[in-house]
Amino acid sequence: MTENRLSYMGPLASAHNRPKKTLRTIAKKLPWGFIIVVGIPTLLAAIYFFLIASPRYVSEARFIVRSPAQPQMSALGVALQGAGFTTQASDAFAIHEYITSRDGLAELDRRIDVAGMLAPPNADIVARYPNLLERRSFESMYKAFPRFVTVGYASQTGISTLRVEAFKPEDAQKMADALLSEGEALVNRLNERAMTNTLADAVARSKEATRAAGETQAALAAFRNDRRFLDPTREANAMSQVIVGLMANLAEAEVQRDQLRNEAPQSPMLPSLDRRIVTIERQIAEERSKIAGGTSSLAPQVGRYETLVLQNELAAKEVAAASANLTSARQDAQRQQLYLLRIAAPNLPDVASEPRRLRSILTVLMTCLLIYGVGWLVWAGVREHRQD
């Protein structure tokens, strides 16, 4: 028979005597991977956003790029507008690209102290320009510029939104106002260039039309001087009337001769009638040769004359069209074809809206948890595969 022995281990620990779960105790139970992947980055993010990150103020402005007259669009234009491809959008995107371009930044830096606004004494070393990883140069400032300036576009309304961040509210407002002024200056330059090109083309076309009209008019005048009549068509018509009259006389003379030959074959008037008929026939032949008998006849001259008249009429119409086009171009040059309309002026923020501290910390935490979870699943799969 076995003997059971009981050992006295002391009194049970009461609720007051149980060891407390401190942060150190909890931390000891956490895997080192969790601490490294999740804990340390989240702690650093909390330290930065709550203790180091400088407040940033956001100034927003809204504008639209319009033209005075919007022509009626075709079905294809309406379809393209629904897809976001409109002339208005293209003009707005041109302003967007210029604002965020090197030329736009260089012009902005000539107007205001951009580098000083992006790195005031109270700015933290992470958010400012230049930060720990950047050099103080124009190219570095251009690469850092999108952190502070963004431009958006609403395709449904055609309204653009300019958003500028700075470490001082007055700096954000001043920078946004200067960028809008640059956009307006670009629109003015585009208008001036377009009107200059259009007006120059209209003037050149008018000069060319006037020169061509002068040449055709000179050719027509030279033709009339060489041929010594104003209108060969009228001359041909007059000759045709003469031929018609001669043919009537010829027919009458032939009738008289035939009648006289039948009634009095020996009449002394027959030879004179024969001579008269021959003379009339010769005159008819001469008149016909004048109209269509060779290079010096009226037929080729009428063709050349009609060609010159047609060229002269076309040149006159071209001059009229070019003059109307020039007048229209001059009228268009007197009014602005494209303009930037400020819908909402840059505001002066009174509360810092960036950084969003709690949301940023939660974003870091969730990202690290996701990375840790994926890594843990991969490691668990590898370990299970090794055990198998």
C-alpha positions in Angstrom: 0.0 0.0 0.0 1.5 3.3 -1.1 1.7 6.2 1.3 0.4 9.5 0.2 2.3 12.5 1.5 1.0 16.1 1.5 3.5 19.0 1.5 2.5 22.4 2.8 3.2 25.0 0.2 2.0 28.0 2.2 -1.2 30.1 2.0 -2.9 30.8 -1.3 -2.1 34.2 -2.7 -5.0 36.6 -2.2 -6.1 39.2 -4.7 -3.9 41.8 -3.0 -0.9 39.5 -3.1 -1.1 38.5 -6.8 1.6 40.0 -9.0 0.4 43.0 -11.0 0.6 43.1 -14.8 2.8 46.1 -15.5 3.8 47.4 -18.9 7.2 45.8 -18.4 5.6 42.5 -17.7 3.4 42.8 -20.8 6.3 43.9 -22.9 8.3 40.8 -21.7 5.5 38.6 -23.0 5.4 40.2 -26.4 7.5 38.7 -29.2 10.6 40.6 -30.2 9.4 40.7 -33.7 6.1 42.5 -32.7 8.1 45.0 -30.7 10.5 45.7 -33.5 8.0 45.8 -36.4 5.0 47.4 -34.6 5.9 48.8 -31.2 9.0 50.8 -32.0 7.7 52.5 -35.3 4.4 53.4 -33.6 6.2 54.8 -30.6 8.5 56.8 -32.8 5.5 58.1 -34.8 3.8 59.1 -31.6 6.9 60.9 -30.4 7.2 62.7 -33.7 3.6 63.7 -34.2 2.9 64.7 -30.6 6.2 66.2 -29.6 8.2 67.2 -32.7 5.9 67.8 -35.7 5.3 71.5 -36.3 1.8 72.7 -37.1 1.2 73.5 -40.8 -1.4 75.8 -42.1 -3.4 75.3 -45.3 -4.7 78.0 -47.6 -7.0 77.0 -50.4 -8.2 78.9 -53.4 -10.6 77.9 -56.2 -10.6 79.2 -59.7 -11.9 78.4 -63.2 -10.5 79.0 -66.7 -13.1 80.3 -69.0 -13.5 81.9 -72.4 -16.1 84.6 -73.2 -17.9 82.6 -75.9 -18.5 78.8 -75.6 -19.4 77.5 -79.1 -22.1 74.8 -79.4 -20.5 71.4 -79.4 -21.3 68.5 -81.6 -22.3 65.0 -80.4 -18.7 64.0 -80.4 -17.7 67.0 -78.3 -20.5 66.2 -75.8 -19.2 62.6 -75.5 -15.6 63.8 -75.0 -16.8 66.3 -72.4 -18.5 63.4 -70.5 -15.1 61.6 -70.6 -13.3 64.7 -69.3 -11.7 65.7 -72.6 -12.7 69.4 -73.0 -10.9 72.5 -74.2 -11.7 74.1 -70.8 -10.1 71.2 -69.0 -7.0 71.5 -71.3 -6.7 75.2 -70.5 -7.0 74.4 -66.8 -4.4 71.7 -67.0 -2.0 74.0 -68.7 -2.3 76.4 -65.7 -1.9 73.4 -63.3 1.3 72.3 -65.1 2.8 75.7 -65.1 2.1 76.3 -61.4 3.9 73.1 -60.4 6.7 73.4 -63.1 10.2 74.6 -62.7 9.4 77.9 -64.5 6.5 78.5 -62.2 8.6 77.8 -59.1 11.4 80.1 -60.4 8.9 82.9 -61.0 7.4 82.4 -57.6 10.9 82.5 -56.0 11.5 85.8 -57.7 8.3 87.2 -56.3 8.6 85.9 -52.7 11.1 84.1 -50.5 9.9 80.5 -51.1 12.9 78.9 -49.4 12.4 81.0 -46.3 8.7 80.2 -46.1 9.3 76.5 -46.4 12.0 76.4 -43.7 11.2 79.0 -40.9 13.0 78.7 -37.5 10.0 76.9 -35.9 9.7 74.2 -38.5 10.7 70.6 -37.6 13.5 69.0 -39.5 11.3 66.3 -41.1 8.5 68.4 -42.7 10.5 71.5 -43.7 12.6 72.1 -46.7 15.4 71.1 -46.7 15.0 68.2 -44.3 17.7 65.8 -43.2 17.8 64.1 -46.6 17.7 67.1 -48.9 20.2 69.7 -50.0 19.6 73.4 -50.3 19.4 73.8 -54.1 16.7 74.8 -56.6 16.4 71.2 -57.9 15.9 69.9 -54.4 13.3 72.6 -53.7 11.5 71.7 -56.9 11.3 68.1 -55.9 10.0 69.1 -52.4 7.5 71.6 -53.8 4.7 69.1 -54.3 4.7 68.4 -50.6 3.5 72.0 -50.0 1.5 72.8 -53.2 -1.1 70.7 -54.9 -3.7 71.5 -57.6 -6.9 69.5 -58.1 -9.6 69.6 -60.8 -13.3 68.7 -60.7 -14.3 67.4 -64.1 -18.0 67.9 -63.4 -17.8 71.6 -62.5 -14.5 72.6 -64.2 -13.3 74.2 -60.9 -9.7 73.9 -59.9 -8.6 73.9 -56.3 -5.2 75.2 -55.3 -3.9 74.0 -51.9 -0.8 75.5 -50.2 0.8 74.4 -47.0 3.1 76.5 -44.9 4.3 76.8 -41.3 2.8 80.2 -41.0 -0.8 81.1 -42.0 0.2 84.4 -43.7 2.9 82.5 -45.7 0.4 80.0 -47.0 -2.0 82.8 -48.0 0.8 84.8 -49.6 2.2 81.8 -51.6 -1.3 80.8 -52.8 -2.0 84.4 -54.0 1.3 84.6 -55.8 0.6 81.3 -57.6 -2.8 82.5 -58.7 -1.2 85.7 -60.0 1.3 83.6 -62.0 -1.6 81.7 -63.5 -3.3 84.9 -64.5 0.0 86.1 -66.0 0.3 82.9 -68.0 -3.3 83.3 -69.3 -2.5 86.8 -70.4 0.6 85.6 -72.2 -1.4 82.8 -73.9 -4.0 85.4 -75.0 -1.3 87.8 -76.3 0.5 85.0 -78.2 -2.7 83.6 -79.7 -3.9 87.0 -80.8 -0.5 88.0 -82.2 -0.4 84.9 -84.3 -4.0 85.2 -85.4 -3.6 88.9 -86.3 -0.3 88.2 -88.1 -1.9 85.4 -90.2 -4.9 87.6 -91.0 -2.6 90.5 -92.1 -0.4 88.2 -94.2 -3.5 86.7 -95.9 -4.9 90.2 -96.6 -1.6 91.3 -98.1 -1.4 88.1 -100.3 -5.0 88.5 -101.5 -4.4 92.2 -102.3 -1.2 91.3 -104.2 -2.9 88.5 -106.2 -5.8 90.8 -107.0 -3.4 93.5 -108.2 -1.6 91.0 -110.5 -4.9 89.7 -112.0 -6.1 93.3 -112.5 -2.8 94.2 -114.2 -3.0 91.2 -116.4 -6.5 92.1 -117.5 -5.5 95.7 -118.2 -2.5 94.5 -120.3 -4.7 92.2 -122.3 -7.2 95.0 -123.1 -4.3 97.3 -124.1 -2.7 94.7 -126.3 -6.0 93.8 -128.1 -7.3 97.4 -128.1 -10.8 96.5 -127.0 -12.4 96.3 -123.6 -14.4 93.1 -124.0 -13.7 90.6 -126.8 -17.0 88.9 -126.0 -18.9 91.9 -127.0 -16.8 92.2 -130.1 -17.6 88.6 -131.0 -21.3 89.2 -130.4 -21.1 92.3 -132.7 -19.4 90.3 -135.4 -21.9 87.6 -135.1 -24.7 90.1 -135.6 -22.8 91.4 -138.8 -22.6 87.8 -140.1 -26.3 87.3 -139.4 -27.1 90.5 -141.4 -24.8 89.4 -144.3 -26.4 86.0 -144.4 -29.8 87.6 -144.6 -28.6 89.8 -147.5 -27.0 86.7 -149.1 -30.3 84.8 -148.9 -32.2 87.7 -150.3 -29.7 88.1 -153.2 -29.9 84.4 -154.0 -33.7 84.5 -154.1 -33.6 87.4 -156.5 -31.1 85.8 -158.7 -33.0 82.5 -158.9 -36.3 84.3 -159.6 -34.7 86.5 -162.3 -33.0 83.5 -163.9 -36.3 81.7 -164.1 -38.2 84.7 -165.5 -35.5 86.3 -167.7 -32.5 84.1 -168.2 -30.9 86.6 -170.5 -31.4 89.5 -168.2 -28.3 91.8 -167.9 -28.9 92.0 -164.1 -27.9 88.4 -163.5 -24.1 89.1 -163.6 -24.4 91.9 -161.1 -26.4 89.7 -158.8 -23.8 87.0 -159.1 -21.0 89.5 -158.2 -23.1 90.7 -155.3 -23.6 87.2 -154.0 -19.8 86.5 -154.3 -19.0 89.7 -152.4 -21.4 88.9 -149.6 -20.0 85.4 -149.3 -16.5 86.8 -149.1 -17.5 89.2 -146.4 -19.1 86.4 -144.4 -15.9 84.3 -144.7 -13.8 87.3 -143.5 -16.0 88.0 -140.6 -16.0 84.3 -139.6 -12.2 84.2 -139.9 -12.0 87.1 -137.5 -14.1 85.2 -134.9 -12.5 81.7 -135.2 -10.0 81.7 -137.9 -6.6 81.3 -136.1 -4.4 82.5 -133.3 -5.3 86.2 -134.0 -9.0 85.5 -134.1 -11.4 86.4 -131.3 -12.1 82.8 -130.2 -8.8 82.2 -128.2 -8.9 85.8 -127.1 -12.3 85.3 -125.6 -11.1 82.3 -123.7 -8.1 84.1 -122.4 -10.3 87.1 -121.5 -12.8 85.0 -119.7 -10.1 83.3 -117.7 -8.6 86.7 -116.7 -12.1 88.0 -115.7 -12.7 84.8 -113.6 -9.4 85.2 -111.9 -10.1 88.8 -111.2 -13.5 88.0 -109.7 -12.0 85.3 -107.5 -9.2 87.6 -106.4 -11.7 90.3 -105.5 -13.7 87.8 -103.4 -10.5 86.6 -101.7 -9.7 90.2 -100.9 -13.1 90.7 -99.4 -12.9 87.5 -97.3 -9.4 88.4 -96.1 -10.5 91.9 -95.2 -13.4 90.5 -93.2 -11.1 88.0 -91.5 -8.7 90.8 -90.6 -11.5 92.9 -89.2 -12.7 90.0 -87.1 -9.1 89.3 -85.9 -8.7 92.9 -84.8 -12.0 92.8 -82.9 -11.0 89.6 -81.2 -7.6 91.1 -80.3 -9.4 93.8 -78.4 -11.2 91.4 -76.1 -9.7 88.7 -73.9 -10.3 85.2 -75.3 -9.2 83.3 -72.1 -9.3 84.4 -68.5 -8.8 83.0 -65.0 -11.7 83.7 -62.8 -11.1 83.5 -59.0 -14.1 81.8 -57.4 -12.6 81.7 -53.9 -9.6 83.8 -52.9 -6.8 82.3 -50.8 -8.0 82.2 -47.2 -6.0 83.1 -44.1 -6.1 80.0 -41.9 -6.5 80.5 -38.2 -6.1 76.8 -37.2 -3.4 74.4 -38.3 -5.0 71.5 -40.2 -1.8 69.6 -40.7 -0.4 67.2 -39.6 -3.4 65.1 -38.6 -1.6 63.6 -35.6 -3.9 60.9 -34.4 -4.8 59.7 -37.9 -1.2 59.6 -38.9 -0.2 57.5 -35.8 -3.1 55.1 -36.4 -2.0 54.8 -40.0 1.5 53.9 -38.9 0.1 51.4 -36.4 -2.3 49.7 -38.8 0.4 49.5 -41.5 2.9 47.9 -39.1 0.3 45.5 -37.8 -0.4 44.5 -41.4 3.3 44.0 -42.1 3.7 42.0 -38.9 0.7 39.8 -39.6 1.8 39.0 -43.1 5.3 38.2 -41.8 4.0 36.1 -39.0 1.9 34.0 -41.4 4.8 33.5 -43.7 7.1 32.5 -40.8 4.4 30.1 -39.4 4.0 28.5 -42.8 7.8 28.0 -43.2 8.1 26.6 -39.7 5.3 24.1 -40.2 6.8 23.1 -43.5 10.1 22.3 -41.7 8.4 20.3 -39.1 6.7 18.2 -41.7 
